[in-house]
Amino acid sequence: MKIKAAILVQQRAPLEVAEIETPDRLGFGQVLVKVQYSGICGAQINEIEGAKGPDKFLPHLLGHEGCATVLETGEGVKTVKKGDKVVMHWRPSNGIQSQTPTYRWNGKPVNAGWVTTFNNYAVVSENRVTPIPADFDSKLAPLFGCAVTTAIGVINNNAQVKVGQSVVVFGVGGVGLCIAQAAQLVSAFPIIAIDVVDSKLDMAKRFGASHCINSKKTPDVEKAVREIVGAQGADVIVETTGLARVIETAYNLTQAKGKTILVGVPRKGDNISIYSLPLHFKKILTGSEGGDAEPHNDIPRYVRLVQAGKFSLNGLITHEFKLEQIDEAIALVRAGDAGRVIVRMD
């Protein structure tokens, strides 16, 4: 079957949109889906830019949050069936973890992971798709593949925020905005959003932030935060930018028995320097792996929250592109001037 896909051929270079071929048949535990929409996450930017070092799987497909319809299921698949609307996600869920597929491009192999979404059709592992109601908005559905599940998971699972605790979010793109809203959902206060783009800070106010700080225009960010939360620092700080100096600031601003949660991933070799003694006395510095989300449990719950008006995604998607415009979309995400950017496959 011929499909259209954006292929990472070379690191730090534009993607190549081309026609490729799917495997001849589905393997055990594999699912063929027609992709409607894909989100773009910082993880894809890191892959393209080689943030973790040389990529030994080139050329390969990209993308890890999407909305799709199931067209066919391979042997052993029980959690989804033909016709189901599904969220595509990178966190493993119920079902089989299949072998990863290999596509063909001009007779040569193209690699792919257990899920890819920068393509209009995809062969994915059963445990990377979760069914959702057929009438749920397909454009919003990709956000449950990473942004929403990561954000609520960070607040619920990693930080375990208590009512009335202070929360600071460095970087309010798609994930950061959802983190602010999740913090509001559990009655954290104050909730401080920090970014360098005023329009994103304006969005953060709508998504639950009680205070906003433009770090580009604020001479002393640490002082500004302490004036709000107190000299002791904040209870929970979530860092989404992956910038080493910002991580250090976040850690310094976390109170003695507080938690610094890292969502953003620094480039390989971009190390941080911290005073580690407080870690021996209950201060916590830790990375989050997608908020420890369990998609089969979490996505249905979060969909119900949105349907009930308890969690809003209105306005979170700020830009929409066609697959042929993927490099423009990626450039916008890289510039940091957007909320969540989605790609339409039709």
QUITAPE-V610529 format. One record per backbone hydrogen bond with DSSP energy under -0.5 kcal/mol. CO is the residue of the C=O (numbers start at 1). NH is the residue of the N-H. Records with the same first field share a line. If there is no record, write none. Layout:
CO=NH + NH
This chain:
1=22
3=20
4=120
5=7 + 18
6=62
7=9 + 16
8=59 + 60
10=13
15=17
16=7 + 18
18=5 + 20
20=3
21=104
27=30
29=126
30=74
31=33 + 124
32=71 + 72
33=35 + 122
34=69
36=345 + 346
37=67
38=343
41=44 + 45
42=46
43=47
44=48
45=49
46=50 + 51
47=50
48=12
50=53
51=268
54=56
55=58
59=111
60=8
62=117 + 118
65=39
66=88
67=36 + 37
68=86
69=34
70=83
72=32
74=77
75=29
81=84
84=70
85=132
86=68
87=130
88=66
96=98 + 127
101=112
103=110
104=21
105=108
108=105
110=103
111=61
113=101
114=125
117=119
118=6
120=35
122=33 + 124
124=31
125=128
126=129
127=93
128=89
130=87
133=136
137=140 + 141
138=142
140=143
141=144
142=145
143=146 + 148 + 149
145=90
146=150
147=151
148=152
149=153
150=154
151=155
152=156
153=157 + 158
154=159
155=161
162=165
165=189
166=236
167=192
168=170 + 238
169=171 + 194
170=240
173=177
174=178
175=179
176=180
177=181
178=182
179=183
180=184
181=185
182=186
183=188
184=187
187=164
190=167 + 192
191=193 + 210 + 211
192=169
193=213
194=171
195=215
196=198
197=201
198=202
199=203
200=204
201=205
202=206
203=207
204=209
205=208
211=193
213=195 + 215
214=217 + 218
217=219
220=224
221=225
222=226
223=227
224=228
225=228 + 229
226=230
230=233
234=255
235=259
236=168
237=239 + 261
238=170 + 240
239=263 + 264
243=247
244=248
245=249
246=250
247=251
248=252
249=253
250=254
251=254
253=234
255=258
258=284
259=237 + 261
260=262 + 286
261=239 + 263
262=288
264=266
267=270
269=271
274=276
275=278
276=279
277=280
278=281 + 283
279=282
284=260
286=262
288=290
289=292
290=293
293=295
294=297 + 298
295=299 + 300
297=301
298=302
299=303
300=304
301=305
302=306
303=307
304=308
305=310 + 311
306=309
313=316 + 317
316=318 + 340
319=342
321=344
322=325
323=326
325=328 + 329
326=330
327=331
328=332
329=333
330=334
331=335
332=336 + 337
333=336
339=174
340=318 + 319
341=40
342=321
343=38
344=323
